[in-house]
C-alpha cells in the first residue's frame, strides 16, 4: 500500500461504508473488535475505481452503457485487493 491508498470496510448487507482506514491491520482491529462480517477493499485516493481500473489496463469500456452514470457510480473491480470477513475473521 502507498500513502495514496486507504482500506474501506463495507458491512454485509450495507449500502454505505462503515469505516475507512489507513492500514489493513487498523481495519482488521475494528472488524475483529466488533466481530463484523463484510468486505475490506483497498482503494486509491483521488481517483475513482472506474478510472483506476482503466489506467491499470484492467477494464476498458466497450459498450455504450459502460459510459453511463449508473454504471460508473456502481463500478467496482475484483482486481482491487480485497478480503472477506465473517464474524470478525478473514475467510
N, C-alpha and C positions, 0 to 999 in steps of 0.2 A: 504494500500500500504506500502511496505517496501522500504528501501533505495536502494533496488536492482531492483526496478520496474520503468518503465517510461511509459508515455502516448504518443501514436503515433497517429497522425491525418492523414488520407488519404482522400483527397477531392474526391467528387463524380466524377467518370469517370477518375480519375488519376491513372497512373501506379506507381507513386512514392509518397513517404511520403512528406507532406508539412510542418510538424512540429513535434518535439519531445520535450516533456515537463516533468518536474519533479513532477508535480501535476495535478490533474484534474481541479481544479479552474484556474490554469495558462493556461491550454489548452483551457478551455471554454472562458476565456477572449479573446484569439486570435480568436476563432471561432465566438464569438459574435461581436467583433470589425469589422470584415470583412464580417459578415453575411454569413458564409460559410455553405456548405452542404457536408456531408460525414460521416465517421465513426471514432470515437475516441476509441482506444483499449489500454488496459493495457498490456504491455509486460514485461517479466522478463529480466533482464540484464544478459549477459554472458551465455545464453542458448537459443537454438532455440525453437520456438513454437512446433516443431515436438518432440524434446527430452523432453521438459517440459510436454507436454500432456501425454507422456508415463510415465514419473516419477510420475505424478499425478494420473495415472490409468484411464485417460480419453480416451486414444486411445492406441490400440495395433495393429501394422500391422499384417494382416492375409493373405494378398495376395502378390505375388511377386512384382507387380507394386508399392505397398506401400513402398517398399525399394528403389525405383528408384530415381535418382536425380531430375527428373521432378516433381515427386510427392512431395518430401521433400521440394524443393525450392518454391513451391506454397502452402504449408501446412499452414492452419490457424485452429483455434479451436473456435467453438461457445461458448466453456466453458470459454474462456478468457473474463474478464469483458470488456464490450464494450457498446457504446451508439451511436445512430444515430441522426444526426442533419440535419435540413432543414432550410435554410436561417438564420443560427446562433442560432436556438432554438432546444433544445433537444426534440425529439419526444417521 
